[in-house]
Amino acid sequence: MATPGDDLAAWLAQAQIPEAKLSPDQRGVLRAAFAFQQRCGRDYYSTRLLSHFLLHADTGLKVAQIARLLRLSRPTASRQQGTSSKEAVQAAHHRMAGRPYGKLLPRYAGPVAEFILTHSDATRYDVLAFIQRTWGVHVSAVALHHFLKKYGLDRATRAAAAAPPPAPVPPLATPPAPVPARPAVTPGQPVPAPAPPFSGRGRSTPVRSC
C-alpha cells in the first residue's frame, strides 16, 4: 500500500517537478495543496480555487508546472493568472450555471450602457449578472463580448473615445523663392553690363537725321 509521501512524490513526478530541487517553502505549499486536493476532490470548483491560490501565492513555480499539477491546459492557467479573486469566483459560478440559452437583443444596449457607465469597476461577470437580473436571460461571456464590441461598449472602444484628441499638425512653412543664378564670368573678360530697363537686347535700326 502506498504511503501519503509516495502519493505526493507521484503527484509531483507526473507534473515533471523534481522534488529534490524544491525549497522547503515550496515543498510545504505543495504538500498542503496535495492534501487540499485529496480532501476536496478534483471537481471544477476545487481545482479553480486551488489553481487561483497557487498562481497568486508567489511560490516560485512556473505556470506550466502548476498547470501540469492540476491537469489544466497552459493557456487556461495563463488566463487565470491575471484574474482577481472576485473574478475567479464569478467565473466558476458562471461556468457551473449551465450552458447559455438566452439571446442579447438590441434593446438591451441602452440599459447595459447605463450600467457600465455608472459602474466603472464592473467586471464582465457583473454585467452578465445585471442582464440576468433585469431580463432573466443567461448568456455566455463570449456573446457578451461581441455584443459590447458591436455597440462600442467594450473597454478598448471606451478607452479610445475617452483619450484626448491628437494635437493638430502645424502647416509647413512656404519655402522662399529661388534666387536666379548669376552668369558665370571668365577671368580677364569684362563684366557684361545689365540691359537698361524697357529696352530690347537686339541691335536698333539707326534713324536718318533731318
Backbone hydrogen bonds, N-H to C=O, Kabsch-Sander energy under -0.5 kcal/mol:
donor,donor_aa,acceptor,acceptor_aa,energy
7,D,3,T,-2.0
8,L,4,P,-2.2
9,A,5,G,-2.2
10,A,6,D,-2.3
11,W,7,D,-2.3
12,L,8,L,-2.3
13,A,9,A,-2.2
14,Q,10,A,-2.3
15,A,11,W,-0.7
16,Q,13,A,-1.7
17,I,12,L,-2.5
21,K,18,P,-1.2
22,L,19,E,-1.3
27,R,23,S,-2.7
28,G,24,P,-2.0
29,V,25,D,-2.3
30,L,26,Q,-2.5
31,R,27,R,-2.0
32,A,28,G,-2.0
33,A,29,V,-2.5
34,F,30,L,-2.4
35,A,31,R,-2.0
36,F,32,A,-2.3
37,Q,33,A,-2.2
38,Q,34,F,-2.2
39,R,35,A,-2.0
40,C,36,F,-3.0
41,G,37,Q,-1.8
47,T,43,D,-2.5
48,R,44,Y,-2.5
49,L,45,Y,-2.4
50,L,46,S,-2.5
51,S,47,T,-2.7
52,H,48,R,-2.1
53,F,49,L,-2.0
54,L,50,L,-2.5
55,L,51,S,-2.4
56,H,52,H,-0.9
56,H,53,F,-0.7
57,A,53,F,-0.7
59,T,54,L,-0.5
66,I,62,K,-2.0
67,A,63,V,-2.4
68,R,64,A,-2.1
69,L,65,Q,-2.2
70,L,66,I,-2.1
71,R,67,A,-0.6
72,L,67,A,-3.1
77,A,73,S,-2.1
78,S,74,R,-2.1
79,R,75,P,-2.3
80,Q,76,T,-1.9
81,Q,77,A,-1.0
82,G,78,S,-0.6
82,G,79,R,-0.9
83,T,80,Q,-1.3
88,A,84,S,-2.1
89,V,85,S,-2.2
90,Q,86,K,-2.5
91,A,87,E,-2.7
92,A,88,A,-2.0
93,H,89,V,-2.4
94,H,90,Q,-2.7
95,R,91,A,-2.5
96,M,92,A,-2.0
97,A,93,H,-0.7
97,A,94,H,-0.6
98,G,95,R,-0.8
101,Y,138,H,-1.4
102,G,138,H,-2.1
105,L,103,K,-0.5
108,Y,105,L,-1.9
109,A,106,P,-1.6
112,V,108,Y,-2.4
113,A,109,A,-2.5
114,E,110,G,-2.3
115,F,111,P,-2.3
116,I,112,V,-2.4
117,L,113,A,-2.4
118,T,114,E,-1.8
119,H,115,F,-0.9
122,A,119,H,-1.8
127,V,123,T,-1.8
128,L,124,R,-2.1
129,A,125,Y,-2.2
130,F,126,D,-2.2
131,I,127,V,-2.4
132,Q,128,L,-2.1
133,R,129,A,-2.4
134,T,130,F,-2.5
135,W,131,I,-2.5
136,G,131,I,-0.5
136,G,132,Q,-1.1
137,V,131,I,-0.9
139,V,137,V,-0.6
144,L,140,S,-1.9
145,H,141,A,-2.1
146,H,142,V,-2.1
147,F,143,A,-2.0
148,L,144,L,-2.8
149,K,145,H,-2.2
150,K,146,H,-2.0
151,Y,147,F,-1.5
152,G,149,K,-0.9
153,L,148,L,-3.5
154,D,148,L,-0.8
158,R,154,D,-2.3
159,A,155,R,-2.5
160,A,156,A,-2.1
161,A,157,T,-2.0
162,A,158,R,-1.7
163,A,159,A,-1.0
189,Q,186,T,-1.9
199,S,196,P,-0.9
